[in-house]
Amino acid sequence: MSNHLRSRRTRLAVRGGEKAVTQPPPRWPRSGAWEARMMANVVRSGRWSWLGPHERAFCEEFSAFIGSRYALALANGTVTLQCALQAVGVEPGDEVIVPGMTWVATAQAAIDIGANVVFADVDLETLTLDPAAFERAITGKTRAVIPVHLYGCMCDMDALCSIARKRGIKVVEDAAHQHGSCWKGKGAGALGDAGSFSFQQSKVLTSGEGGAVTTNDPEIYRTVFALKQVGWAPTDLKKSLYEPLEPANRYGHNYRMTEMQAVLLRGGLKRLEGETLRREKRAVQLREGLEAIGGPLRVARRDPRITRQAYYGLTLVYDSSCAGGVSKQAFAYALTAEGCPVGNPYWPVYRSPLLNLYDRTSPIPYRDPEAVQDYRNLRLPHTERAFNDTALVLGHVHLLGSESYIRQLLDAVRKVSDHLSEVQAAWDAQQRKAR
Ligand SMILES: Cc1ncc(COP(=O)(O)O)c(C=O)c1O
């Protein structure tokens, strides 16, 4: 190999060198011949919505997969949270505890039904709700907590559920990131009073848009049913989960799912277990590979009580003290340029412009500043530190790659770790250009 070629290979991609990762990332979303066939049948059938056969079958298959007694299909993973919170008894003026790091919809769902959101800090490593912070945030008005199983880590459900049970607080799991994760053999979404899932396009089980509520409680099932079905619910669950319907005296809306969406979900569910096992295997390969490199990047700790980890993303921990002070942003920039796209986690939710609740133009989100936590001045130390300095995420799609693809991702990490002195300078130059 000529010196010129060798130097192009070893030079950082941010400096004009060749990328370490030459294989393309796996494609997402996926679909198979089964969905194509069923979709054509649905189109011809004229039954496109209203609790059709595919929606019913999906609800049964999904509840069996999660290990919950019931599952209901809804329009997205935000209304699922709204309906689940209402069904467990959250009323306007109640407080709902939400982790400081999550997608903004987790908080919006509670705000939209008139509840006040109280943010509590997360564990610095796993980015999930810290049980001690949850306990400190409880007041006499706390009605529910939303543990969010974020990216590639489950919450400590033993600790959270035990605190909640003692204090009479309802648990609504946000499992939008974890279709099929298990805590001591029990599925995420079946551990609390209700579970909420999103099937939006980037999720590991997807119909483009969509969501599901899971629960073991027949009353919660009936209430969510009425809330998504314009106020109507099944008369006798012992006879049928779907019909006949009667008015349930609930202010319900249309949050229904179509048969086309249900077909995509049924197809995806057939592949999900195999894909989850593959992602788990690749996560181990990355964990071991990063340990062997010994640089500033590693995979977040896995709690041994997690018996199956479904990954929406692989949660990574960055330590700048092992990188001569090179910042997380600089490292991620260089690594992404090599073809290993690592990104920031969600920003602290309380900083989202959507949580400007002090503007009267929108009557429902408006809150009396005296009555809510002061989001503008809130600073949760772990949430802030994780976002600014330590947390990175690799999307789940990459965990579907081959062993040799993962080896290339590791080559990229090794290459960036070997050129740390150039990494910060490249980032600083890029920032100057962007200004
Ligand atoms: C943690 C979390 N909760 C809730 C949602 C909301 O789901 P949807 O976009 O389907 O409304 C998302 C979506 O990305 C999410 O990541």
The ligand as an SDF file (V2000), in Angstrom:
LIG
                    3D

 16 16  0  0  0  0  0  0  0  0999 V2000
  -40.1950    8.1080   25.3540 C   0  0  0  0  0  0  0  0  0  0  0  0
  -41.3180    8.4810   24.4220 C   0  0  0  0  0  0  0  0  0  0  0  0
  -42.5510    8.6550   24.9180 N   0  0  0  0  0  0  0  0  0  0  0  0
  -43.5840    8.9880   24.1270 C   0  0  0  0  0  0  0  0  0  0  0  0
  -43.4200    9.1700   22.7720 C   0  0  0  0  0  0  0  0  0  0  0  0
  -44.5710    9.6070   21.9540 C   0  0  0  0  0  0  0  0  0  0  0  0
  -44.9110    8.7140   20.9360 O   0  0  0  0  0  0  0  0  0  0  0  0
  -45.6070    9.2100   19.6010 P   0  0  0  0  0  0  0  0  0  0  0  0
  -44.6090    9.9360   18.7840 O   0  0  0  0  0  0  0  0  0  0  0  0
  -46.0540    7.9290   18.9660 O   0  0  0  0  0  0  0  0  0  0  0  0
  -46.7640   10.0710   19.9930 O   0  0  0  0  0  0  0  0  0  0  0  0
  -42.1530    8.9830   22.2100 C   0  0  0  0  0  0  0  0  0  0  0  0
  -41.9590    9.1610   20.7590 C   0  0  0  0  0  0  0  0  0  0  0  0
  -40.9030    9.2720   20.2100 O   0  0  0  0  0  0  0  0  0  0  0  0
  -41.0660    8.6440   23.0550 C   0  0  0  0  0  0  0  0  0  0  0  0
  -39.8290    8.4880   22.5570 O   0  0  0  0  0  0  0  0  0  0  0  0
  1  2  1  0
  2  3  1  0
  2 15  2  0
  3  4  2  0
  4  5  1  0
  5  6  1  0
  5 12  2  0
  6  7  1  0
  7  8  1  0
  8  9  2  0
  8 10  1  0
  8 11  1  0
 12 13  1  0
 12 15  1  0
 13 14  2  0
 15 16  1  0
M  END
$$$$
